[in-house]
Amino acid sequence: MINYVNYGGADGITGACHMICTDYGNILLDCGIFQGKDIKKYSNVDFYFDPSKVDAIVLSHAHIDHCGRIPILYSMGYKGKVYGTKATKLLSKVLLEESLKIYNSSEDSDKLFDDKSLDMFMENYVEIGYRNNSKILDNVYVELFDAGHLLGSASVVLKIKDKSIFYSGDIGKLNTPILRDPEQVTDVDYAIIESTYGSLEEHEPNEFFDKFKEIIINTLMEGGKCIIPAATVGKMQEILYLLNDIYEENKFEYKVYIDSPMSAKIIDIYEKCEDIYDEEAKCRLDNGDNPLYFDSLRYITTKEESIEVQENNEPYVVLAAGGMCEGGRIVYHLRKQIENSINSVILIGNQAQGTLGWKLSNGVKDIKIFKDKLKVNAKIFNFPSLSGHGDCNSLVKYISFMEGKLTKLFLVHGDRKSQIDLKNKLGIYNIEYTKFLEKYTLK
């Protein structure tokens, strides 16, 4: 008998946690933190299962909403292994260490885990490569496929005797800089599929780069500053890749500042994992061109250095942590630069409703940062197509490769509207809107 029970991510984007119960043991697919509006519905410390009864964990990728509760499991009695790629291990360590710093420094945050439980997570992590059929329990094997969402991200196929279960993790967008396109998977019996962009039929075409380049060049040549909010892992490296092209093509000497304490560590990890870059990035490396480095690039780590950049009157580009402008160092740069009409703010990816990034993308002219009331005079540009998730059309095409054998498909990691819209596009499949704590029998 095989059962699937959802413990997170059923009808929300965060908190991924999927239990596959078998006669040979219980396998957990991801165990992430609930964030944003999901935290109002679900708890990060109430698991609704006994961690000591879990026999193995398979981790799809390093984003906190997929890995952030794994250290807690160790503090509550889990003694097994975590299986995932090398890059996922390295990135998870850095991201979880940063989360721990935030817990330790904030009086308002609940401390979800400590150094000891994080160390246990890392000590019990087993690295497996893509397309290696690896035994994790008796009669249970796992195979990972590149998901194209984040460096080291994976989709998972569990093989339990004569049955196979596919878990998408997060499926990436096609033609993402550095990352390979998602690998197609076929011949699975059941599938658990993310639906984040189920309501977005198609991302903007990748020709956005021409517009992005135009904004950077025009702003710098007019003496302005380009302010780019970006997630420290993934988006920041993709933007660096694009800036590399612009700077080398135009022989610019204007500085590009990366204002994020973690960013230098992340770049080190990318350099350790160049073997999983896409062919274009590998080709550049072979020709002596590191796509994530150019002469004008500077990394900012301290608060004092960040303030110095904000006070600098020269034209420059700054990438700072805080993709939706709700926290991180980006808010300080915005407070300083947003009232100057020669500056540009370039928003990257989806801006969740209600966030400062969402307000800016929707043309708000008056904002408040901390206690300061500010006029939005800077030019605002929004590129939602620079997302780490595939759109509805690409998900439909991806799923079509599983069509022959697929018995049932479970939609997760999206609000219910996204799931409904994706289901309507899929049409012919036996599709389930997954429910939190619901048990589904797969065999």
C-alpha positions as semicolon CSV with decimal commas, in nm:
position;residue;x (nm);y (nm);z (nm)
1;M;0,000;0,000;0,000
2;I;0,121;0,353;-0,087
3;N;-0,043;0,663;0,060
4;Y;0,023;1,032;0,002
5;V;-0,049;1,281;0,282
6;N;-0,003;1,656;0,238
7;Y;0,143;1,844;0,535
8;G;0,209;2,175;0,358
9;G;0,180;2,348;0,023
10;A;-0,161;2,204;-0,064
11;D;-0,331;2,535;-0,148
12;G;-0,053;2,786;-0,083
13;I;0,284;2,865;-0,236
14;T;0,503;2,804;0,071
15;G;0,556;2,533;0,333
16;A;0,620;2,241;0,096
17;C;0,581;1,912;0,285
18;H;0,463;1,587;0,124
19;M;0,467;1,246;0,293
20;I;0,474;0,924;0,094
21;C;0,384;0,632;0,324
22;T;0,484;0,284;0,209
23;D;0,518;-0,067;0,349
24;Y;0,896;-0,006;0,351
25;G;0,902;0,329;0,532
26;N;0,784;0,690;0,521
27;I;0,950;0,932;0,281
28;L;0,914;1,308;0,320
29;L;0,944;1,521;0,006
30;D;1,067;1,864;0,126
31;C;0,983;2,029;0,457
32;G;0,976;2,406;0,416
33;I;0,882;2,716;0,612
34;F;0,537;2,873;0,574
35;Q;0,575;3,237;0,473
36;G;0,363;3,539;0,387
37;K;-0,013;3,487;0,399
38;D;0,033;3,110;0,447
39;I;0,166;3,169;0,800
40;K;-0,180;3,295;0,897
41;K;-0,327;2,952;0,821
42;Y;-0,048;2,707;0,906
43;S;0,208;2,663;1,183
44;N;0,582;2,613;1,138
45;V;0,610;2,412;1,460
46;D;0,301;2,189;1,446
47;F;0,383;1,904;1,209
48;Y;0,077;1,677;1,250
49;F;0,312;1,376;1,219
50;D;0,579;1,219;1,437
51;P;0,926;1,315;1,298
52;S;1,075;1,002;1,454
53;K;0,849;0,793;1,226
54;V;0,997;0,946;0,909
55;D;1,257;0,719;0,746
56;A;1,404;0,941;0,472
57;I;1,378;1,296;0,335
58;V;1,430;1,397;-0,028
59;L;1,495;1,770;-0,080
60;S;1,413;1,931;-0,413
61;H;1,603;2,259;-0,369
62;A;1,743;2,513;-0,125
63;H;1,471;2,778;-0,101
64;I;1,357;2,820;0,259
65;D;0,995;2,737;0,178
66;H;1,119;2,389;0,079
67;C;1,401;2,319;0,329
68;G;1,350;2,555;0,624
69;R;1,181;2,312;0,867
70;I;1,419;2,019;0,817
71;P;1,648;2,123;1,108
72;I;1,341;2,134;1,332
73;L;1,269;1,771;1,248
74;Y;1,611;1,672;1,383
75;S;1,544;1,855;1,708
76;M;1,214;1,661;1,736
77;G;1,353;1,312;1,689
78;Y;1,422;1,257;1,319
79;K;1,734;1,043;1,278
80;G;1,743;0,966;0,906
81;K;1,918;1,102;0,599
82;V;1,838;1,390;0,364
83;Y;1,897;1,323;-0,007
84;G;1,958;1,596;-0,263
85;T;2,213;1,751;-0,496
86;K;2,550;1,897;-0,396
87;A;2,446;2,253;-0,484
88;T;2,129;2,220;-0,277
89;K;2,332;2,118;0,027
90;L;2,573;2,412;-0,009
91;L;2,300;2,669;-0,071
92;S;2,075;2,534;0,206
93;K;2,355;2,570;0,458
94;V;2,412;2,937;0,374
95;L;2,042;3,025;0,363
96;L;1,963;2,846;0,689
97;E;2,264;3,004;0,864
98;E;2,131;3,343;0,756
99;S;1,784;3,254;0,888
100;L;1,940;3,154;1,219
101;K;2,114;3,492;1,244
102;I;1,779;3,663;1,194
103;Y;1,613;3,446;1,461
104;N;1,895;3,520;1,706
105;S;1,894;3,896;1,647
106;S;1,518;3,958;1,650
107;E;1,310;3,975;1,963
108;D;0,993;3,926;1,759
109;S;1,094;3,607;1,575
110;D;1,032;3,261;1,709
111;K;1,354;3,066;1,704
112;L;1,258;2,766;1,491
113;F;1,589;2,581;1,509
114;D;1,942;2,613;1,649
115;D;2,303;2,548;1,547
116;K;2,294;2,189;1,671
117;S;1,990;2,088;1,464
118;L;2,132;2,266;1,157
119;D;2,459;2,075;1,202
120;M;2,265;1,748;1,223
121;F;2,090;1,834;0,896
122;M;2,423;1,895;0,722
123;E;2,595;1,590;0,875
124;N;2,316;1,361;0,756
125;Y;2,291;1,506;0,405
126;V;2,366;1,257;0,126
127;E;2,464;1,411;-0,208
128;I;2,329;1,241;-0,518
129;G;2,372;1,351;-0,877
130;Y;2,112;1,396;-1,146
131;R;1,986;1,078;-1,314
132;N;2,150;0,846;-1,061
133;N;1,912;0,575;-0,944
134;S;1,984;0,573;-0,569
135;K;1,850;0,334;-0,306
136;I;1,719;0,516;0,002
137;L;1,517;0,236;0,168
138;D;1,451;-0,131;0,094
139;N;1,254;-0,141;-0,232
140;V;1,258;0,241;-0,254
141;Y;1,480;0,426;-0,503
142;V;1,505;0,794;-0,592
143;E;1,615;0,961;-0,913
144;L;1,667;1,338;-0,945
145;F;1,617;1,544;-1,262
146;D;1,728;1,904;-1,319
147;A;1,425;2,127;-1,252
148;G;1,584;2,445;-1,394
149;H;1,448;2,656;-1,105
150;L;1,760;2,724;-0,896
151;L;2,117;2,602;-0,901
152;G;2,095;2,234;-0,802
153;S;1,715;2,225;-0,803
154;A;1,561;1,887;-0,875
155;S;1,239;1,717;-0,963
156;V;1,206;1,381;-0,789
157;V;1,098;1,038;-0,907
158;L;1,038;0,785;-0,627
159;K;1,036;0,424;-0,741
160;I;0,858;0,190;-0,499
161;K;0,872;-0,165;-0,634
162;D;0,670;-0,143;-0,957
163;K;0,518;0,204;-0,898
164;S;0,666;0,550;-0,957
165;I;0,574;0,887;-0,805
166;F;0,689;1,216;-0,955
167;Y;0,730;1,530;-0,742
168;S;0,802;1,848;-0,937
169;G;0,952;2,063;-0,663
170;D;0,950;2,397;-0,849
171;I;0,970;2,379;-1,229
172;G;1,181;2,657;-1,378
173;K;1,131;2,888;-1,671
174;L;1,288;2,807;-2,007
175;N;1,604;2,987;-2,121
176;T;1,706;3,107;-1,775
177;P;2,067;3,234;-1,766
178;I;2,316;2,982;-1,619
179;L;2,052;2,716;-1,552
180;R;1,967;2,429;-1,781
181;D;1,607;2,395;-1,896
182;P;1,391;2,158;-1,690
183;E;1,453;1,794;-1,782
184;Q;1,152;1,610;-1,916
185;V;1,029;1,310;-1,719
186;T;0,818;1,029;-1,863
187;D;0,661;0,700;-1,753
188;V;0,538;0,779;-1,402
189;D;0,222;0,650;-1,235
190;Y;0,146;0,948;-1,011
191;A;0,255;1,312;-1,015
192;I;0,258;1,592;-0,755
193;I;0,290;1,914;-0,957
194;E;0,345;2,277;-0,858
195;S;0,098;2,535;-0,995
196;T;0,249;2,870;-0,890
197;Y;0,185;3,034;-1,228
198;G;-0,118;2,828;-1,326
199;S;-0,313;3,148;-1,392
200;L;-0,043;3,307;-1,610
201;E;-0,080;3,169;-1,960
202;E;0,256;3,285;-2,082
203;H;0,552;3,481;-1,945
204;E;0,677;3,780;-2,137
205;P;0,915;3,669;-2,411
206;N;1,285;3,665;-2,333
207;E;1,335;3,957;-2,573
208;F;1,283;4,170;-2,259
209;F;1,666;4,181;-2,247
210;D;1,672;4,454;-2,514
211;K;1,451;4,674;-2,295
212;F;1,651;4,588;-1,983
213;K;1,974;4,683;-2,160
214;E;1,823;5,008;-2,282
215;I;1,719;5,107;-1,929
216;I;2,063;5,035;-1,783
217;I;2,250;5,223;-2,057
218;N;2,020;5,526;-2,067
219;T;2,008;5,567;-1,688
220;L;2,385;5,547;-1,646
221;M;2,457;5,776;-1,942
222;E;2,218;6,035;-1,796
223;G;2,405;6,026;-1,464
224;G;2,146;5,824;-1,275
225;K;2,149;5,512;-1,063
226;C;1,982;5,178;-1,135
227;I;1,831;5,023;-0,822
228;I;1,750;4,652;-0,862
229;P;1,580;4,457;-0,581
230;A;1,668;4,088;-0,619
231;A;1,666;3,766;-0,423
232;T;2,023;3,688;-0,315
233;V;2,009;3,333;-0,453
234;G;1,911;3,286;-0,814
235;K;1,780;3,620;-0,936
236;M;2,092;3,813;-0,836
237;Q;2,317;3,578;-1,032
238;E;2,090;3,587;-1,337
239;I;2,097;3,968;-1,340
240;L;2,475;3,963;-1,303
241;Y;2,491;3,741;-1,610
242;L;2,293;4,000;-1,810
243;L;2,494;4,293;-1,672
244;N;2,813;4,116;-1,774
245;D;2,693;4,126;-2,137
246;I;2,596;4,494;-2,116
247;Y;2,922;4,602;-1,952
248;E;3,151;4,407;-2,183
249;E;2,963;4,516;-2,493
250;N;2,971;4,886;-2,395
251;K;3,307;4,882;-2,212
252;F;3,142;5,054;-1,915
253;E;3,341;5,145;-1,605
254;Y;3,043;5,247;-1,392
255;K;3,042;5,042;-1,074
256;V;2,801;4,756;-1,011
257;Y;2,748;4,697;-0,638
258;I;2,610;4,376;-0,491
259;D;2,480;4,483;-0,152
260;S;2,414;4,158;0,032
261;P;2,622;3,999;0,308
262;M;2,548;3,651;0,170
263;S;2,622;3,722;-0,193
264;A;2,995;3,648;-0,191
265;K;2,927;3,309;-0,029
266;I;2,666;3,233;-0,295
267;I;2,906;3,317;-0,578
268;D;3,162;3,079;-0,425
269;I;2,899;2,803;-0,436
270;Y;2,820;2,879;-0,800
271;E;3,189;2,846;-0,883
272;K;3,201;2,507;-0,708
273;C;2,907;2,385;-0,916
274;E;3,002;2,502;-1,265
275;D;2,958;2,144;-1,392
276;I;2,578;2,190;-1,380
277;Y;2,572;2,523;-1,568
278;D;2,392;2,528;-1,903
279;E;2,595;2,490;-2,223
280;E;2,613;2,864;-2,296
281;A;2,759;2,946;-1,954
282;K;3,004;2,653;-1,976
283;C;3,116;2,771;-2,319
284;R;3,189;3,118;-2,180
285;L;3,393;2,968;-1,898
286;D;3,588;2,754;-2,146
287;N;3,668;3,071;-2,340
288;G;3,800;3,245;-2,029
289;D;3,493;3,461;-1,964
290;N;3,339;3,415;-1,620
291;P;2,976;3,523;-1,676
292;L;2,937;3,621;-1,309
293;Y;3,237;3,851;-1,291
294;F;3,356;4,171;-1,459
295;D;3,603;4,442;-1,362
296;S;3,346;4,696;-1,238
297;L;3,179;4,452;-0,998
298;R;3,206;4,518;-0,623
299;Y;3,066;4,319;-0,330
300;I;2,933;4,507;-0,026
301;T;2,915;4,321;0,304
302;T;2,913;4,574;0,590
303;K;2,649;4,826;0,686
304;E;2,908;5,105;0,663
305;E;2,996;5,013;0,306
306;S;2,628;5,008;0,215
307;I;2,576;5,359;0,354
308;E;2,881;5,479;0,162
309;V;2,731;5,350;-0,164
310;Q;2,397;5,520;-0,088
311;E;2,578;5,852;-0,041
312;N;2,782;5,812;-0,361
313;N;2,689;6,074;-0,624
314;E;2,835;5,882;-0,920
315;P;2,615;5,681;-1,160
316;Y;2,605;5,311;-1,068
317;V;2,398;4,994;-1,060
318;V;2,314;4,836;-0,725
319;L;2,159;4,495;-0,668
320;A;2,038;4,459;-0,310
321;A;1,856;4,188;-0,120
322;G;1,478;4,219;-0,089
323;G;1,309;4,121;-0,415
324;M;0,967;4,264;-0,320
325;C;1,112;4,567;-0,139
326;E;0,967;4,457;0,195
327;G;1,294;4,415;0,382
328;G;1,667;4,384;0,339
329;R;1,911;4,649;0,231
330;I;1,710;4,744;-0,076
331;V;1,473;4,958;0,130
332;Y;1,760;5,187;0,236
333;H;1,865;5,239;-0,124
334;L;1,507;5,312;-0,225
335;R;1,463;5,560;0,059
336;K;1,772;5,745;-0,059
337;Q;1,721;5,733;-0,437
338;I;1,351;5,707;-0,522
339;E;1,277;6,081;-0,523
340;N;1,539;6,152;-0,791
341;S;1,384;6,148;-1,140
342;I;1,705;6,047;-1,320
343;N;1,721;5,719;-1,127
344;S;1,556;5,392;-1,230
345;V;1,410;5,115;-1,016
346;I;1,398;4,781;-1,197
347;L;1,162;4,530;-1,036
348;I;1,233;4,165;-1,109
349;G;0,981;3,879;-1,103
350;N;0,646;3,851;-0,929
351;Q;0,553;4,123;-0,680
352;A;0,308;3,987;-0,423
353;Q;-0,003;4,195;-0,365
354;G;0,034;4,452;-0,088
355;T;0,414;4,463;-0,090
356;L;0,606;4,783;-0,162
357;G;0,728;4,625;-0,486
358;W;0,367;4,562;-0,589
359;K;0,272;4,922;-0,508
360;L;0,562;5,057;-0,714
361;S;0,479;4,828;-1,007
362;N;0,121;4,956;-0,998
363;G;0,221;5,322;-1,025
364;V;0,184;5,447;-0,668
365;K;0,333;5,796;-0,644
366;D;0,354;5,836;-0,266
367;I;0,512;5,575;-0,040
368;K;0,632;5,541;0,316
369;I;0,962;5,377;0,410
370;F;1,012;5,351;0,785
371;K;0,880;5,690;0,901
372;D;0,968;5,879;0,583
373;K;0,698;5,985;0,337
374;L;0,850;5,988;-0,011
375;K;0,753;6,092;-0,365
376;V;0,813;5,829;-0,633
377;N;0,993;6,039;-0,894
378;A;1,234;5,769;-1,013
379;K;1,133;5,574;-1,322
380;I;0,982;5,235;-1,231
381;F;1,019;4,932;-1,458
382;N;0,876;4,585;-1,395
383;F;0,995;4,258;-1,550
384;P;0,767;3,984;-1,412
385;S;0,899;3,744;-1,679
386;L;1,225;3,714;-1,483
387;S;1,066;3,447;-1,268
388;G;1,202;3,118;-1,141
389;H;0,876;2,937;-1,225
390;G;0,739;2,815;-1,556
391;D;0,413;2,964;-1,687
392;C;0,091;2,771;-1,745
393;N;0,167;2,680;-2,107
394;S;0,512;2,544;-2,026
395;L;0,369;2,338;-1,736
396;V;0,106;2,189;-1,965
397;K;0,372;2,095;-2,219
398;Y;0,596;1,953;-1,943
399;I;0,314;1,736;-1,805
400;S;0,219;1,612;-2,154
401;F;0,535;1,398;-2,162
402;M;0,392;1,192;-1,873
403;E;0,060;1,136;-2,045
404;G;0,089;0,768;-2,143
405;K;0,119;0,610;-1,798
406;L;-0,006;0,879;-1,559
407;T;-0,290;0,756;-1,334
408;K;-0,346;1,065;-1,119
409;L;-0,209;1,417;-1,088
410;F;-0,208;1,621;-0,763
411;L;-0,185;2,001;-0,792
412;V;0,007;2,180;-0,515
413;H;0,207;2,501;-0,450
414;G;-0,036;2,753;-0,587
415;D;-0,352;2,925;-0,472
416;R;-0,674;2,751;-0,566
417;K;-0,741;2,984;-0,860
418;S;-0,401;2,898;-1,012
419;Q;-0,478;2,529;-0,968
420;I;-0,823;2,563;-1,128
421;D;-0,683;2,757;-1,424
422;L;-0,407;2,500;-1,476
423;K;-0,654;2,212;-1,449
424;N;-0,873;2,373;-1,715
425;K;-0,575;2,390;-1,949
426;L;-0,479;2,028;-1,879
427;G;-0,829;1,897;-1,933
428;I;-0,795;1,523;-1,987
429;Y;-0,609;1,417;-1,674
430;N;-0,742;1,268;-1,350
431;I;-0,661;1,573;-1,136
432;E;-0,694;1,627;-0,762
433;Y;-0,695;1,964;-0,585
434;T;-0,475;1,854;-0,295
435;K;-0,608;1,917;0,057
436;F;-0,404;1,978;0,371
437;L;-0,382;1,663;0,592
438;E;-0,581;1,459;0,338
439;K;-0,468;1,098;0,285
440;Y;-0,471;0,972;-0,074
441;T;-0,428;0,605;-0,156
442;L;-0,201;0,554;-0,457
443;K;-0,202;0,171;-0,471
